[in-house]
């Protein structure tokens, strides 16, 4: 791992707040995620940067030296970015477009939509392990636009300087074997799945896990078993009856596996387009959001189960009604 501007911001936040917990809140991290980040930084630099005690975190002598350099580098970086913003874009600035996303059903849609909107731009996609990482890259100027996912009641706060536009709020559905007795139902109560094994991809989304646990508690049970696996084997295992899995409603059915709504919509997922407010490319945000919204509804129409679910509730946009 190379030391980057985003790592220096982490150190600066811990020093300014005097606490890893408060720094995590300010940066939009969870406390364990920020602790792990600090440990990685300390390994790269070769020494402890902070002493942790009951009153918080204070720099070691080594940490104070690193922080002095970090402050100068961050100040210089902010000056550079201010000058770049004041200069404004020209045609050459628009030849590169850097997109970010945690892999999901709209990741490829984001790239395709951006390419249609800006056909002359060289588009790159950075796939992130976590939404926190993606927001960090956006705030640090490493990405131009990101497709950020979080969950109602478990929202992810934006870093200062970032702007967003809501794309969609969708329910969470379930994947179940086609031959499972519950697959015959048009929708499935979460309580009916209390005895099932749950199969989950190896993602690091603590907010999704928290939402799932809370929904199960409200339904009156604790999941019997949750197994984390490579996403590539979740569908085959579900299809062969080894468990069930949560899914975004845009996920398409495969052989032996059906997608079903959960009764009462106990869980949801929110998707936003996020960008740096002062980026030279920020002027393209409204057009990209509009194009992405149209592409999203095209995907919904292809996802037959979700389309029928929306139509049955009268939730289709006016121009999509029969």
C-alpha positions in Angstrom: 0.0 0.0 0.0 1.3 3.5 -0.9 0.6 6.4 1.4 -2.0 8.7 -0.2 -3.7 12.0 0.5 -6.8 10.1 1.9 -4.5 8.4 4.5 -3.1 11.8 5.6 -6.7 13.1 6.1 -7.4 10.1 8.4 -4.3 10.9 10.5 -5.3 14.6 10.6 -8.9 13.8 11.7 -7.7 11.6 14.5 -5.3 14.3 15.7 -7.9 17.0 15.4 -10.7 15.2 17.3 -8.4 13.3 19.7 -10.5 10.2 19.3 -10.8 7.4 16.7 -14.5 7.2 17.4 -15.0 10.9 16.8 -12.8 10.9 13.7 -14.7 8.0 12.3 -18.0 9.9 12.7 -16.5 13.0 11.0 -15.1 11.0 8.1 -18.2 8.8 7.6 -16.4 5.6 8.6 -17.4 3.0 11.1 -15.0 2.9 14.1 -13.7 -0.6 13.3 -13.1 0.4 9.7 -11.1 3.5 10.7 -9.1 1.5 13.2 -8.2 -1.0 10.5 -7.2 1.9 8.2 -5.0 3.4 10.9 -3.3 0.0 11.5 -2.5 -0.3 7.8 -1.0 3.2 7.7 1.1 2.4 10.7 2.4 -0.7 9.1 3.4 1.2 6.0 5.2 3.9 8.0 6.8 1.4 10.3 5.7 2.7 13.7 2.8 3.6 16.1 1.4 7.0 15.3 -1.0 7.4 18.3 -1.2 6.2 21.9 -4.8 5.1 22.8 -6.0 5.4 26.4 -9.2 6.0 28.3 -9.2 9.7 27.3 -8.8 9.1 23.6 -5.9 9.1 21.1 -2.8 11.3 21.2 0.2 11.4 18.8 3.4 9.6 19.7 6.7 11.5 19.0 6.9 9.6 15.7 3.3 10.5 15.0 3.8 14.2 15.7 6.6 14.3 13.1 4.4 12.5 10.5 1.5 14.9 11.3 3.7 17.9 10.8 4.5 16.7 7.3 0.9 15.6 6.7 -0.4 19.1 7.5 2.0 20.7 5.0 1.1 18.2 2.3 -2.6 18.6 2.8 -2.4 22.4 2.7 -0.4 22.2 -0.5 -2.9 19.7 -2.0 -5.9 22.0 -1.1 -4.1 25.0 -2.7 -3.6 22.9 -5.8 -7.2 21.8 -6.0 -8.4 25.4 -5.4 -6.3 26.7 -8.3 -7.5 23.9 -10.6 -11.1 24.7 -9.8 -10.6 28.4 -10.4 -9.0 27.7 -13.7 -12.0 25.8 -15.0 -12.1 23.0 -17.6 -11.3 23.1 -21.3 -11.8 20.5 -23.9 -8.8 18.5 -22.8 -10.1 18.2 -19.3 -13.0 16.2 -20.5 -11.1 13.4 -22.1 -11.0 11.3 -18.9 -13.9 10.3 -16.8 -13.3 8.2 -13.6 -16.2 6.3 -12.3 -16.6 4.3 -9.1 -18.9 1.7 -7.7 -19.1 -1.2 -5.4 -20.1 -4.1 -7.8 -23.8 -4.3 -8.2 -26.6 -4.6 -10.7 -26.2 -1.0 -11.9 -22.4 -0.9 -12.2 -22.3 -1.7 -15.9 -25.3 0.5 -16.5 -23.3 3.4 -15.0 -20.4 2.9 -17.4 -22.7 2.4 -20.5 -24.7 5.5 -19.7 -21.6 7.6 -19.2 -20.1 6.4 -22.4 -23.3 7.3 -24.3 -23.4 10.7 -22.7 -19.7 11.5 -23.2 -18.6 9.3 -26.2 -15.2 11.0 -26.6 -14.2 10.6 -22.9 -11.8 7.8 -21.9 -13.8 6.1 -19.1 -12.3 4.1 -16.4 -14.1 2.2 -13.6 -12.8 1.7 -10.1 -14.6 -1.1 -8.2 -14.5 -0.4 -4.5 -14.7 -2.9 -1.6 -16.8 -0.6 0.5 -19.0 2.5 0.1 -16.8 4.3 2.6 -13.8 3.7 0.4 -15.7 5.1 -2.6 -16.7 8.3 -0.8 -13.1 8.7 0.4 -11.9 8.5 -3.3 -14.5 10.9 -4.4 -13.7 13.4 -1.6 -10.0 13.1 -2.5 -10.5 13.8 -6.2 -9.6 10.3 -7.3 -13.0 9.7 -8.8 -15.3 12.0 -10.7 -18.6 10.2 -10.2 -19.7 7.3 -8.0 -22.8 5.1 -7.7 -23.2 4.9 -3.9 -25.5 2.4 -2.2 -26.9 2.6 1.4 -30.0 1.7 3.2 -33.0 3.5 4.7 -32.3 4.1 8.5 -28.7 3.1 7.8 -27.8 6.0 5.5 -24.2 6.9 4.7 -23.3 10.5 5.4 -21.6 12.4 2.6 -18.1 13.9 3.2 -17.8 17.7 3.1 -17.6 18.9 -0.5 -19.6 16.1 -2.1 -23.0 16.4 -3.8 -25.5 13.8 -4.6 -28.7 13.1 -6.5 -31.1 10.3 -5.6 -31.5 7.6 -8.2 -33.8 5.1 -6.6 -35.0 3.5 -3.4 -35.9 -0.1 -3.9 -37.1 -3.0 -1.7 -34.8 -5.9 -1.0 -36.0 -9.2 -2.5 -35.0 -12.8 -1.8 -33.5 -15.6 -4.0 -34.9 -19.0 -3.5 -34.8 -22.3 -5.3 -37.5 -22.8 -7.9 -38.4 -26.1 -6.4 -38.7 -24.7 -2.8 -42.3 -24.9 -1.5 -42.3 -21.1 -0.9 -41.4 -20.3 -4.5 -45.0 -20.8 -5.5 -46.0 -17.7 -3.5 -46.0 -14.3 -5.2 -44.3 -12.8 -2.1 -42.7 -14.4 0.9 -43.0 -13.3 4.6 -39.5 -13.0 6.2 -40.8 -15.1 9.1 -41.4 -18.0 6.7 -37.6 -18.1 6.1 -36.6 -18.2 9.7 -35.4 -21.8 9.4 -33.4 -21.3 6.2 -29.6 -21.0 5.9 -28.7 -17.6 4.4 -26.0 -17.3 1.8 -24.3 -14.0 1.4 -21.5 -12.7 -0.9 -18.2 -11.7 0.7 -19.0 -8.0 0.8 -17.9 -5.7 3.7 -21.2 -3.8 3.9 -21.8 -3.5 7.6 -24.9 -1.4 7.0 -26.6 -4.1 5.0 -25.8 -6.7 7.7 -27.2 -4.4 10.4 -30.4 -3.9 8.4 -30.8 -7.6 7.9 -30.3 -8.4 11.6 -32.8 -5.7 12.6 -35.4 -7.0 10.1 -35.0 -10.5 11.4 -35.4 -9.3 15.0 -38.6 -7.4 14.1 -39.8 -10.7 12.5 -39.2 -12.5 15.7 -36.2 -14.7 14.9 -32.4 -14.8 14.7 -31.0 -16.2 11.4 -30.1 -19.9 11.8 -26.9 -19.6 9.8 -25.3 -16.9 7.6 -22.6 -18.2 5.4 -20.4 -15.8 3.5 -19.2 -17.0 0.1 -17.9 -15.9 -3.2 -20.7 -14.2 -5.1 -20.1 -16.5 -8.0 -21.4 -19.6 -6.1 -24.4 -18.0 -4.4 -26.8 -18.7 -7.3 -25.8 -22.3 -7.9 -26.0 -23.1 -4.2 -29.5 -21.4 -3.9 -30.6 -23.3 -7.0 -29.6 -26.6 -5.5 -31.5 -25.9 -2.3 -28.6 -25.1 0.1 -30.1 -21.8 1.3 -31.7 -18.5 0.4 -30.1 -15.1 -0.3 -31.0 -11.5 -0.2 -31.0 -9.7 -3.6 -31.5 -6.4 -5.3 -34.8 -6.5 -7.2 -33.0 -5.8 -10.5 -31.2 -9.2 -10.2 -32.5 -11.5 -13.0 -33.7 -15.0 -12.4 -31.5 -17.9 -13.5 -32.1 -21.6 -14.1 -33.4 -23.1 -10.9 -33.6 -19.8 -9.0 -36.5 -17.4 -8.7 -36.6 -13.9 -7.3 -39.5 -13.1 -4.8 -40.5 -9.9 -2.9 -40.6 -10.0 0.9 -44.0 -9.3 2.4 -44.2 -5.9 3.9 -40.8 -4.7 2.4 -38.8 -5.2 5.6 -35.6 -4.0 4.0 -34.7 -1.4 1.4 -31.7 -0.2 -0.6 -31.0 3.4 -1.8 -28.8 4.3 -4.8 -27.3 7.8 -5.4 -25.1 9.4 -7.9 -22.3 11.2 -6.0 -19.7 13.7 -7.2 -17.4 16.4 -5.9 -19.3 19.7 -5.9 -16.3 21.7 -7.1 -15.0 19.2 -9.7 -14.5 20.5 -13.2 -16.8 17.7 -14.3 -19.6 18.6 -11.9 -21.5 20.4 -14.6 -22.2 17.1 -16.2 -23.9 15.7 -13.1 -27.5 16.7 -14.0 -27.3 15.2 -17.5 -25.6 12.0 -16.2 -28.3 11.7 -13.5 -31.1 12.1 -16.0 -29.6 9.5 -18.4 -28.9 7.1 -15.5 -32.5 7.4 -14.3 -33.8 6.5 -17.8 -31.4 3.6 -17.9 -32.5 2.4 -14.5 -36.1 2.3 -15.5 -35.1 0.3 -18.6 -33.4 -2.2 -16.3 -36.5 -2.3 -14.1 -38.7 -3.2 -17.1 -36.3 -6.0 -18.0 -36.5 -7.3 -14.4 -40.0 -8.9 -14.8 -40.7 -9.7 -11.2 -39.9 -6.2 -10.0 -41.8 -4.5 -12.8 -44.9 -6.5 -12.0 -44.4 -5.7 -8.3 -44.3 -2.0 -9.0 -47.2 -2.1 -11.4 -49.3 -4.0 -8.9 -48.7 -1.2 -6.4 -49.3 1.6 -8.9 -45.7 2.8 -8.5 -44.6 2.9 -12.2 -43.8 6.4 -13.5 -46.7 8.0 -15.6 -45.0 7.4 -18.9 -44.6 3.7 -18.1 -48.2 3.0 -17.3 -50.1 0.9 -19.9 
